[in-house]
């Protein structure tokens, strides 16, 4: 949410940490600014979660790409947001507050794997890796369950594309929510045909309680 191309429509000078590009050549929105919250973030949350005419009325959103946080040298308008981790935590909290003004049961899917973020995300995504799910899912699920008890955990659907049966099995046995990828032809070679659905149905029935 922080980094934007220099030509992006969001790049208003009075919304940025600094005029022009930062030291990494990026344009960065200062979400600590009351003006940015009032003119950009609050209207965005209304458009996404409100049931009013012209709004999207979605049920949840994923806050992603946390490696692209603002540069540590960027100085927020509000000193309470200073520092990458503190700024990111306050961003999560503010998104949560503004989203819940429009919908009580909003699902915020975050990827911040630290106990301090637990109150501001309903669902925690384990980051992607090339490690086989037979080792990665159990070890990460155990660690995150200890760090953030009560926060639901989900594993990325890249694991699904590598091996649907073992992925769903490891998710089920470790209390992790499996992600089922969209059925587009260009996603990992899957096609929405009868074999796909039959394999998915049998695998889910074998490993998970179907509600």
LINMO-V683520 format. One record per residue. PSI is psi in whole degrees, 0 to 359 (999 if undefined). NEAR is the number of other C-alpha atoms within 10 Angstrom. Layout:
psi=PSI near=NEAR
psi=PSI near=NEAR
//
This chain:
psi=350 near=15
psi=326 near=18
psi=137 near=16
psi=147 near=14
psi=146 near=13
psi=335 near=15
psi=3 near=9
psi=145 near=9
psi=334 near=8
psi=345 near=15
psi=70 near=17
psi=136 near=15
psi=323 near=13
psi=4 near=13
psi=355 near=23
psi=160 near=23
psi=322 near=23
psi=161 near=16
psi=139 near=12
psi=201 near=14
psi=151 near=14
psi=189 near=16
psi=343 near=10
psi=8 near=8
psi=26 near=11
psi=159 near=16
psi=126 near=27
psi=124 near=28
psi=136 near=24
psi=93 near=25
psi=351 near=26
psi=344 near=23
psi=126 near=18
psi=328 near=14
psi=318 near=14
psi=319 near=17
psi=320 near=18
psi=317 near=12
psi=339 near=12
psi=302 near=15
psi=314 near=18
psi=313 near=18
psi=325 near=12
psi=316 near=17
psi=323 near=21
psi=315 near=20
psi=323 near=19
psi=316 near=19
psi=346 near=23
psi=150 near=20
psi=4 near=14
psi=157 near=11
psi=136 near=8
psi=355 near=9
psi=167 near=14
psi=332 near=14
psi=44 near=18
psi=163 near=14
psi=338 near=14
psi=172 near=17
psi=149 near=14
psi=128 near=14
psi=111 near=15
psi=175 near=13
psi=54 near=13
psi=349 near=13
psi=343 near=6
psi=42 near=10
psi=168 near=15
psi=157 near=26
psi=140 near=17
psi=340 near=11
psi=352 near=12
psi=133 near=17
psi=111 near=16
psi=159 near=20
psi=317 near=17
psi=119 near=13
psi=338 near=10
psi=345 near=11
psi=3 near=20
psi=138 near=18
psi=142 near=17
psi=312 near=15
psi=317 near=14
psi=319 near=13
psi=320 near=22
psi=320 near=22
psi=316 near=17
psi=327 near=19
psi=313 near=19
psi=311 near=20
psi=317 near=16
psi=320 near=18
psi=316 near=19
psi=311 near=19
psi=314 near=14
psi=323 near=18
psi=320 near=26
psi=354 near=17
psi=340 near=14
psi=338 near=18
psi=125 near=17
psi=330 near=10
psi=35 near=11
psi=139 near=19
psi=115 near=19
psi=113 near=20
psi=109 near=20
psi=169 near=23
psi=17 near=20
psi=108 near=23
psi=66 near=16
psi=140 near=12
psi=329 near=13
psi=337 near=12
psi=351 near=19
psi=317 near=20
psi=343 near=13
psi=11 near=21
psi=134 near=22
psi=331 near=19
psi=130 near=20
psi=126 near=25
psi=128 near=22
psi=135 near=20
psi=158 near=13
psi=154 near=12
psi=162 near=11
psi=0 near=9
psi=137 near=10
psi=143 near=13
psi=339 near=22
psi=336 near=13
psi=320 near=10
psi=309 near=17
psi=310 near=24
psi=316 near=16
psi=316 near=12
psi=322 near=17
psi=318 near=21
psi=315 near=13
psi=312 near=13
psi=328 near=20
psi=326 near=16
psi=320 near=11
psi=322 near=15
psi=65 near=18
psi=136 near=12
psi=347 near=13
psi=124 near=16
psi=144 near=19
psi=140 near=25
psi=149 near=21
psi=142 near=26
psi=146 near=19
psi=357 near=17
psi=325 near=18
psi=322 near=22
psi=316 near=19
psi=335 near=16
psi=325 near=14
psi=97 near=13
psi=317 near=18
psi=313 near=17
psi=324 near=17
psi=308 near=24
psi=323 near=26
psi=315 near=19
psi=323 near=21
psi=312 near=23
psi=319 near=17
psi=348 near=12
psi=13 near=17
psi=30 near=16
psi=139 near=23
psi=123 near=19
psi=139 near=22
psi=129 near=17
psi=122 near=16
psi=158 near=14
psi=149 near=10
psi=73 near=14
psi=144 near=11
psi=330 near=10
psi=9 near=8
psi=102 near=12
psi=22 near=13
psi=5 near=9
psi=144 near=14
psi=138 near=14
psi=68 near=11
psi=182 near=9
psi=326 near=9
psi=320 near=10
psi=309 near=12
psi=324 near=12
psi=316 near=11
psi=316 near=13
psi=316 near=16
psi=313 near=12
psi=319 near=11
psi=314 near=17
psi=318 near=18
psi=326 near=11
psi=329 near=14
psi=335 near=16
psi=153 near=15
psi=121 near=8
psi=122 near=8
psi=999 near=3
//
